[in-house]
Amino acid sequence: MNQPAIADSLHPVTWPDGYKAAASFTFDVDAESCTIAHDPASTRRMSLMTHQSYGPKIAVPRLLKMLERQDIKATFFIPGFTAESYPDIVRRIVDGGHEVAHHGYLHEPMQGIDAATEASYMDRGLEALATVAGIRPVGYRAPWWELNWHSPGLLADRGFLYDSSLLDGDAPYRFAVAADDPRDIVEIPVDWTLDDWEQYAFYPGVTGSGVIESPAKVLEMWTLEAEAHHSQGSCFVLTNHPFISGRPSKAVALEQLIERVKGMDGMWVATMEQIALHTKATVNEVHTHARIDVPVFPGAGAQFEPAVVRQGVLA
Ligand code: ZN
């Protein structure tokens, strides 16, 4: 069996203007959508709905003020349903100079769905962002970071520049939407370590580890991650949900983290779009992903299609 490409080859970015590393602060404005997608009956639970609506109602305005204080721009991944439910909030995010990107329509579960169904979710999400705020996003993050093998082709069909749902790198890279397809998109990889869900999310009967961690512990953990990315010249990408990290002490800790990251020598704090544009313009390696298919029966064992690298055109 062939072995996958070594991860070092997925780290070809050099940063602009003498920067040594990059950092991006991202917010997934799921609001009610992620609970409804799991269980439509959750709309009957008044308290649960308020736990989710805290995001757009209270947390996003607080976070926008904090980002303005810190003078940084962030990327907000917004499901179409959230955009339609809270159009003013989307417009405030845009007015603040932040990037708005695609995050499904109703935060649909993506696992195992066919391409036509997934395409309809993407198109409905695009329609909502266009109608509410005249936005055509260049970035996509799958709900629950769940891409299917057919998803990259659907993104390329719709002209997306980048995705941020895969977990196989510390820095952005370009990847072919399929081994036999000449098109590619940029990937800005994520990591569950850098998601507030695992640290803070708890709602009885819905989600979470059952532990709501101390923001002091989370600040320490995320600072260590940022320092490591800084020292190895890679890309720190933090994923926060306003209904979680926009609560008082968590928002304070997040602001402290932003101050620390900004203070790291040569750290480029940028939006995901800026990072993707830079990657597309400066990296010509285009990777495919190794793919494993297991025959049902009879079969001679798993088929392994190894990752390869080809040369792409700079944007
Ligand atoms: Zn989400």
Residues whose N, C-alpha, C, O or C-beta is under 5 A from the ligand:
A	BS01	ZN	D28 D30 P143 W144
